[in-house]
Amino acid sequence: MSGYDWVHALISDISPPTFVAGMLAALSIFAFYSFIYGEKSRKHFKRRMADVKENRAQLRASLTSRSDKGEQPSKINSSNIRAMREKGLMDRAVEKLNLAEKANDSDLKLRLARAGLRRDSDVVRFVFLRIALPLLFALAAAGLYALLLAKSGGFKPVLAVCFGLVGGIFGFLQPSMRIDGIAAKRKKEIIQHWPDALDLLTICVESGMSIEQAFNKVAEEMEDGAVTLAEELKFTTAELSYLGDRRRALENLALRTDAPAVKAVVSALVQADKYGTPVASALRVISAEGRFDRLAAAEAKAAALPAKLTVPMMVFFLPVLFIVILGPSILQVMDL
């Protein structure tokens, strides 16, 4: 058979109508999924930027109302903002259960802010889910146990109660686990893109921009590749513009991100603002230290690679190597 005949036979074997239809269906599904995923990412980015604008407007409205009353604009009075919007089912349930004080907990708000949830409705939703999910999961676990074993006659009320308790505990821990997972993911993303943002921030400050302008410019430049960091910088720009205390605005950035690299930059900026030292020189030193730390971390990962590859090589590579080397000899001995 010539080369042309072999290619023709191969094409005729792999090109029946069903195969072509399957390939076209797979490509169509892939294209549709890519389009939907891209649209979802764009909508998600627009929604997060809209949330930042809304938080900025709420911050300005809250501080304006406090200044009109003669109060010091040190903290955001979120209860006034919550009173301006229509109360929903969760709000009414939280009020009926006397959990409004829990919804105003500053530690809880900080925890949710680290997960990107800054709205008052997010706090109310979290408190409501901490109450509703345990009951829902407990009833679901006990009901599923009763449904599976009721017909067989092996139903025991004690086991149903135990399953209900396990489901209730899982439902109680589910919101916290979800929030902690989102916060850890955001922190990892911020740490990954912070050195690049610090370099851009240093360039902006050295060019003569103020801290507010530099933060805003860096956020605009990093909107496409680092949405989470751009969101935090945008919100920090709003706080620097409307809060009376610049130190508090910078410290809020360190608290929300919970990243050591961000805390170091915030400390340098606070010290520079307090003692009047040049901000550009401090940022330049921290940027150089950040690049050194990134190089040291990369070298540490490279040094740890042989130790991490030992077990996979012993489990996956060496058995195959022994089979290839010793297999022919074993077959020859068996033939003899």
Secondary structure, 3 states (H helix, E strand, C coil): CCHHHHHHHHHHHHCCHHHHHHHHHHHHHHHHHHHHHHHHHHHHHHHHHHHHHHHHHHHHHHHHHHHHCCCCCCCCCHHHHHHHCCCCHHHHHHHHCCCHHHHCCHHHHHHHHHCCCCCHHHHHHHHHHHHHHHHHHHHHHHHHHHHHHCCCCCCCHHHHHHHHHHHHHHHHHHHHHHHHHHHHHHHHHHHHHHHHHHHHHHHHHHCCCCHHHHHHHHHHHCCCCCHHHHHHHHHHHHHHHHCCCHHHHHHHHHHHHCCHHHHHHHHHHHHHHHHCCCHHHHHHHHHHHHHHHHHHHHHHHHHHHHHHHHHHHHHHHHHHHHHHHHHHHHHHHHHC
